[in-house]
Amino acid sequence: GELMKYLVAILCLIHSSYLLAQEYTFGVVPQYEPQKLNTIWQPLLKQVSKQTGVTIKLITVESIPVFEKAFANGEYDFAYMNPWHSVVAYEKQGYLPLIKDAGRKLQGILLVNKDSDIDNLSQLEGAEIAFPAPNALGASLLMRADLALLYGLTIKPVYVQTHPSVYLNVALHSTMAGGGVMGTFKQQPESLQNKLKILYKTREISRHPIVAHPRVDAAIQLKVQQAILDIGQSAEHKHLLAGIPIIKPSIATLAEYQQLTQWGLRSFYVEN
């Protein structure tokens, strides 16, 4: 019996050192160009590695379709992605949310020109509305689902690539309305903000989660999760999360993202 215990202990040690010796990949949704993503993420992941003893390698890609393909194929051990992506990633590969930002929620805002007499959503029936892209979550997916499914509106979406260009289109009366999010709206010059008014806000959802692939050992997932929570609590290191931004890292659950499946987003999501 003693020998057996001894062997089990040795095997456990070998197993855990093998796990730590492995390199884990960390994919990041390309909200910015790779260089900027590196600047934001490398220092954080380096600190996570330091606190866990786990080797983590950042993987950046040029475009969202490439990112979507990669997580659908299970190429990342860990990843940071938008809430709807996390629903898709769970369905395709069983990725589970570990961390979210409890400091704020995500919601879409619908803007109209301040000069216009639009004060009711029903006035937008049949209208051209600007959105950054079909799969932009708050600005486009949540907004289009709300307008169609909660308000029964038929609209003509116009995809204009970026959030600032949505706001410009509405300011210049090129479209009757436009979908954005509060974060990017507040980044616009005041002169532009002053030309617009918020007509409608969508339902709120938890922000981008950090997820883990089920093949990653549960003990390693917990180590990484705990390290990020600790970094968020540390006066010395919490600035490492500021660039993402994650204001207040906390534990994420599958259920809070799964509700998106009930909100009818699937029919608005464009599969690549």
Secondary structure in CASP SS format (residue, H / E / C, confidence):
PFRMAT SS
TARGET T0000
AUTHOR 0000-0000-0000
METHOD secondary structure of the structure
MODEL  1
G C 1.00
E H 1.00
L H 1.00
M H 1.00
K H 1.00
Y H 1.00
L H 1.00
V H 1.00
A H 1.00
I H 1.00
L H 1.00
C H 1.00
L H 1.00
I H 1.00
H H 1.00
S H 1.00
S H 1.00
Y H 1.00
L H 1.00
L H 1.00
A H 1.00
Q C 1.00
E E 1.00
Y E 1.00
T E 1.00
F E 1.00
G E 1.00
V E 1.00
V C 1.00
P C 1.00
Q C 1.00
Y C 1.00
E C 1.00
P H 1.00
Q H 1.00
K H 1.00
L H 1.00
N H 1.00
T H 1.00
I H 1.00
W H 1.00
Q H 1.00
P H 1.00
L H 1.00
L H 1.00
K H 1.00
Q H 1.00
V H 1.00
S H 1.00
K H 1.00
Q H 1.00
T H 1.00
G C 1.00
V C 1.00
T E 1.00
I E 1.00
K E 1.00
L E 1.00
I E 1.00
T C 1.00
V C 1.00
E C 1.00
S C 1.00
I H 1.00
P H 1.00
V H 1.00
F H 1.00
E H 1.00
K H 1.00
A H 1.00
F H 1.00
A H 1.00
N C 1.00
G C 1.00
E C 1.00
Y C 1.00
D C 1.00
F E 1.00
A E 1.00
Y E 1.00
M C 1.00
N C 1.00
P H 1.00
W H 1.00
H H 1.00
S H 1.00
V H 1.00
V H 1.00
A H 1.00
Y H 1.00
E H 1.00
K H 1.00
Q H 1.00
G C 1.00
Y C 1.00
L E 1.00
P E 1.00
L E 1.00
I E 1.00
K E 1.00
D E 1.00
A C 1.00
G C 1.00
R C 1.00
K E 1.00
L E 1.00
Q C 1.00
G E 1.00
I E 1.00
L E 1.00
L E 1.00
V E 1.00
N E 1.00
K C 1.00
D C 1.00
S C 1.00
D C 1.00
I C 1.00
D C 1.00
N C 1.00
L H 1.00
S H 1.00
Q H 1.00
L H 1.00
E C 1.00
G C 1.00
A C 1.00
E E 1.00
I E 1.00
A E 1.00
F E 1.00
P C 1.00
A C 1.00
P C 1.00
N C 1.00
A C 1.00
L H 1.00
G H 1.00
A H 1.00
S H 1.00
L H 1.00
L H 1.00
M H 1.00
R H 1.00
A H 1.00
D H 1.00
L H 1.00
A H 1.00
L H 1.00
L H 1.00
Y C 1.00
G C 1.00
L C 1.00
T C 1.00
I C 1.00
K E 1.00
P E 1.00
V E 1.00
Y E 1.00
V C 1.00
Q C 1.00
T C 1.00
H H 1.00
P H 1.00
S H 1.00
V H 1.00
Y H 1.00
L H 1.00
N H 1.00
V H 1.00
A H 1.00
L C 1.00
H C 1.00
S C 1.00
T C 1.00
M C 1.00
A E 1.00
G E 1.00
G E 1.00
G E 1.00
V E 1.00
M H 1.00
G H 1.00
T H 1.00
F H 1.00
K H 1.00
Q C 1.00
Q C 1.00
P C 1.00
E H 1.00
S H 1.00
L H 1.00
Q H 1.00
N C 1.00
K C 1.00
L E 1.00
K E 1.00
I E 1.00
L E 1.00
Y E 1.00
K E 1.00
T C 1.00
R C 1.00
E C 1.00
I E 1.00
S E 1.00
R C 1.00
H C 1.00
P C 1.00
I E 1.00
V E 1.00
A E 1.00
H C 1.00
P C 1.00
R C 1.00
V C 1.00
D C 1.00
A H 1.00
A H 1.00
I H 1.00
Q H 1.00
L H 1.00
K H 1.00
V H 1.00
Q H 1.00
Q H 1.00
A H 1.00
I H 1.00
L H 1.00
D H 1.00
I H 1.00
G H 1.00
Q H 1.00
S C 1.00
A C 1.00
E C 1.00
H C 1.00
K H 1.00
H H 1.00
L H 1.00
L H 1.00
A C 1.00
G C 1.00
I C 1.00
P C 1.00
I C 1.00
I C 1.00
K C 1.00
P E 1.00
S E 1.00
I E 1.00
A C 1.00
T C 1.00
L H 1.00
A H 1.00
E H 1.00
Y H 1.00
Q H 1.00
Q H 1.00
L H 1.00
T H 1.00
Q H 1.00
W C 1.00
G C 1.00
L C 1.00
R H 1.00
S H 1.00
F H 1.00
Y C 1.00
V C 1.00
E C 1.00
N C 1.00
END
